[in-house]
Amino acid sequence: MLTLKKKFREEDKKSVKMAELRRIKQAGKTMEKLMQEFQRVARDSGYKGRMLIEEFKRGINETIRRKLMETERPPTSIE
């Protein structure tokens, strides 16, 4: 029973972090500040790879996101 409770707590923590990631927006923040906040929250979200990149792109200001996607070689990581 203890293992089951622990598993649910871990999954609940991931769900909270996923929701937090979706609320992160660049708005008036620098890209550096956005990345720091995003990486802090992402650590416990369970997201990796493509899903993590998509969540990051969602938070970037539209103009910057468009320019990144229009480059010859779009970024493949948030680094």
N, C-alpha and C positions, 0 to 999 in steps of 0.2 A: 504493500500500500504506500509506503514511504517513497519508493521509486516512482510510482505513478504520479504522486503529488509533485515530486521534484520535476518530472518531465513536463507536467502542465505549467508549472511556474516558469520553466525555461522557455516554453513555447509562448506563454503570455508575454514574457519580457521581449521576445523577438517581435511579436505583434505590435507592441507599444513602440518599439524602435522603428518598425516599418512605417507606422502611421506618422511618427515624428519626421522621418525622411521625406515623406510626401508633403509635409507642411513647410519644409525649409525652402525659402525663396531668397534669391540674391537681393532683390530690391535695391537698396542703397549701399549694400556691402561691397567691399572689394572682392575680387575673385579669390584672393588669399584667405580672407575671413570666411567666405562661403565654403571653401575647401576644408578649412579647419573644423568648422561646425559640422559639415557633412561627414567627414571622416570620423569624428568623435562619436556621432550617432550611429554611423554605419557599422562600426566594430561589433555591436551586439545585435544587429538586425538579421543576420543570417544571409543577407544578400551577397552575392558574389558575381563576378564577371559581367555579362551583358545586362542583367537586371539592375545591378548597381550603377552601371553607366547610364541606363535609361532614367533611373531616379535622379541622378545628378543632373542630367540634361534638362529634366523637368523644372529644376530649380533655378537654372541660369536665365538671366534676362534674355528676352526674345531676340534682340539684335545680336548679342554675342553668340547665342545658340545658332542662329542662321549663318553667321559668318564662319563659325567652326564647321558646320555641315557643308558649306559651299567650298571649302578648301580642297585642294587636289587630293590630299591624304587626311581625311577626318581623323581625329583622335580615337584611339581604341582603349584608352583608360582614362581615369580621372587624374592621373599623375601629370 
